[in-house]
Amino acid sequence: MFAAGDQVEIENGAHCAVVATVGATLRRYAFGDRPLLDGFDASEVCPAGCGQLLAPWPNRIAGGHYDFAGFHHQLPIDELTLGNAIHGLVRWEHWRVERRRADRVRLVHRLCARPGYPFALDLVVEYRLARGGLVVTFRAENLGESRCPFGYGAHPYYLFPGTAVEAIELFVPAREWIEVDEHAIPTGRKPVAGSPIDFNRPHAIGAARIDHAYTGLERDREDVAEVTLRHDGDEIRLWQDRELDFVQIYTGDTLPEPERRRRSVAVEPMSCAPDAFNSGDGLRVLAPGDAFECRWGITLGSS
């Protein structure tokens, strides 16, 4: 067995993706011989969250602790340098392939109650390759007898082969960004307009160091928000539905592997802000039997 688990390949025309059963991770996505994702080898332990699914929270929980429904909870600290709990509880778990066709795969996982998160969830994710690109559908259902806090995110890095982050043009139409402290925990929302990370008009990333969440996303008539990356006429568009009201942009400046720094851009759709278990910003509270569902995806085009 590979370090990343079993490998499930799906394809539709020139579109090809590989999903690993450890974490239901999107390990690879390419159009013909053009890779869209900065992925990793199946024999590797997934580095830097590449393509991982983040639940029951994305991003960070300050100090790994939070209060909910009158109880105090402490999660394991797995971001040792900053002292936080990071990126949920399922990215290193085995997911079972429930259904597979040539162009799609559906994986399921039951998250059992545990210290720090004493709630049970059934999780389902489907990766589907359509003619226009990749579509990801996610669902979480509360199996317990009490309400539970919940958030979702995904962590793909996007690549223009041979191109450094500085030369990539970024377009993030959003009204606000979330300022963070030295522990990467939010201190408040700020207007995007005029800020050092204002990409409401597309321009090259240049020397900007970005590891921030945006919200107040501009949406089309179908309530879809998009982030666009461009270079030399090549374009990747990342879209997310109304349930995903935040997006984290990360230029990879602090990655532990020097060779991965600033070679790709993470665009992370999220249902809530960082530290939402404490702030409540975007937090979903699922009653017994309630479910959360969302969709996001990737399309490749030309500018």
N, C-alpha and C positions, 0 to 999 in steps of 0.2 A: 504494500500500500504506500502511495506517495505521502509525503509530509502534509500536502494540501488535501489529502483524502482522494476518493474516487473522482475521476475527471469525466465530465459529461459535455460532449461537443454537440452543438446545434448549428444549423446553417440554413440559409435561404438565399439562393443565388450567390452573389459575391460576398454576402455577409456571413461571418463565422464567429462564434463565441464559444468559450470554454468556461464552464461553471464547476467549481470544486465543492465537494460535499462538506468539507470542513468550513463552517461558517456560511454555507451557501454563497460562497465568494465568487464574484465575477472576475475570473483570473485573466481572461484574455478576450478582446473583441477587436476584429479587424475587418476591413473591406478589401477583399482581394489580398494583395501583399502589403497593404497600408495599415499598420497597427494604429488604432485609435487610443488604446489604453496603454499606460506604462504599467505593465503587468509583472509577472514573476514566473519562475519555473515551478513545475509541479513538485519537484523534489525539495523546494525551499519551504521554510516556514514563512508565511505571508509577512512581508516587510512593510512597515509604515502604514498599516491598515489598507493596503492596496485592494480595492474592489470589495471590501468587506461590507456586510450588512450590520447596522448598528441598532440594537434594540435590547432592552426596553427603554433605552435613552441613547441619543447621540451626543458626541462631544463630551463635556466634563460635568461632574458633580463635585462641588467644592469640598475638599476634605473627605469625600466619599460619604458624607452624612446628610440626612434630611429628615424633616418631620412630616408625617402624613397621618391624617385621621386620628390625631391625639397620641401617636406613637413616634418614638425616635428610632431611626434606622441607621446602621453603619455598614457600608459596603467595603469590600477589600480595596486597598489603595494599589492601583496598577499603573499609575503614572508617578513613579517614585520621585522624579526630579521636581515635580510641581506639587506633589501630595494630593492628587485627585483620583477619583474613580473615572475611568474614561471608556467611552464607546460601547457601553452595554455589557451584556452577559452571554451573548450567543455567537460571537465571532470565532471562538475556538471550539465550538460544539459541532458534533456530527449532525447533519441534516439528511433526512431520508428522501430519496427520489420517489415521489408518489406517482408521477405521470411523466412520460417522455414521448415526444414526437420528433420528427426530423428538424422542425423549426422552433421547438420550445421545450422547456423542462420546468416541472413544478416540484418544489421541495418543501418538506414540512418538518417542523420541530416542536416538541412540547417543552416549554420552559417550566420547570418545576419550582415550587416555592422553596426559598432558602433564606438563611440569615441575611439581613440587609435588604432583601426583596422577597417578602413572604407572600408572593402572589403567583398564581399559575396562569399561563397563557398558551394557547395554540397559535403557532405562527406558520404562515404559508407565504411563499414567494414564487412567482412565475417569471422566468425570463423568456421572452418571445422575440424572434427575429421577423419583422415585417419587411415589406419591400422598401420602406422608407428608413428603416433603422431598428434599433433595439427598444423594446417596451418592457418595463419592469412593473409588475403588479404585486403589491404586498398587502397582507391582511393579518391582524392580530385580534384574537378573541379572548376575553376574560373568562376563564373557567372556574374562578373561585366564587365564594359566597359573600365577598366584600368588594368594595370599590378598590381600584388600583391606579397608580400614576403610570403614565406611558408616554414615550416618545420614540420616534423612528428617524433613522438617517441611513445614508449610503456613502461610501468613501472611494469613488473612482478617481484616478489621476489620468489626465488627458495629455496626449503626446503629439508633437509634430516632429517626426524623427530627424535627429541631427540639429534641432533648433533649441537654443536656450530660452528660458522663460522671458528674458529681457526683450526678445524680438516678437513675442506673441502678443497680438492685439486682443484686448479683453473688453467685453461689453456686458455690464451688469446694471440693467435699468431698475433702480431701487431708490427709495426715499431715505432710508435710515441704515446705519451700520451700528454694530454693538461694540462699544469700547470695552477693553478688558484690562485687568490689573496684571501684576508681575506673575501671578499664578494662572493666567489665562481665564480668569473668571470675570463675567460681565460686571461693569460698574455703571452702565447706563446706555441708552440709545442716543445717537448723534445724527444730525442731518448729513446725508452723503454729499450734497452739493457743496463744493468748495473744499472738501476734505482731501487729505493726501491719498485717499483710496477711492476717489470719485471716478467711476467708470461709466457714468450715465451716457457719455459719448464715447464710442469705441476709440481706444488708443493703445499704443504699445505699453506693456507693463513696465519696461525699463528697469530702474533700480528699486521700484516699490517692493516692499516686503509685506506680504499680506497673509494674515492668519486670522480672519475676522468673519463674522456672520453678517449678512445683509438681510433686511426685511422691508416690508412695504413695497413688495415687488410689483412692477408693472405687469399687467395681465391683458390678454386679448379677450375677444368676445366669448371664447370658450373657457375663460378663467385659467388659462395656461400662462405660466411665466417662463421666460427663456433667458439663459446666459449663453453668450456666444464667444468662442475663441477663434481667432483667424491668424493665418500667416501665409503670405505669398499666394493669395487666391484660394487657399485651402481653408475650409470652415467646418467647425464642429459646433453643433447647437445642442444644448442640454435643456430639456423642458421638464416642468413639474406641475402637477395639478394643484387645485385649491387647498388640499389637505396639507400641502408642503409649503408653508408660508415663510420659510427661512432658507438661506443657502450660505454655506461656509465656503470661502475661497481661500486656498492655501498654496503659496508659491514654493513650499518645500525648503525654506531656508534653514530650518532646525532639524531636518531629518538626521537620524543617527548615522546613516550611511552616506559619507561625503559624495560618492559617485552619483547618488540620486538627487542631491540638492539642486533645485532650480533647473531641472531638466524637463519637468512636467508640472501641470497645474491641477490640483484637486478642486473639483466643483462638487460640493456635497449637499444634495437636497436634504432638508431636515423639516420635521413637523413642529419643532420647538427650538427655543434659544438654548445656548449653552447654560448649564446649571438650572434648567427649568424645574427640576424637582424642588429647588429652594425658592426660585423667584416666581414660579407659576407662569412665566412668559411662554405662551404657546402650549403649555402642558395639557395633555388630554387626561381626563379621569374617566376610566371605563367602569361602568356599573356591571354587576354580575350578568353575564351573557352578552354584553355589548361588544361591538367590534370596531376597530379602526381599519380603514382601507385607503390606499393611495396608489397613484401611478406616476412614473417618471420615465424618461427615456433619452435616447441619443440619436441624433440624425447627422449625417455627413453631407455637406454641400460645398458650394463655391461662391465666393463673394464677387 
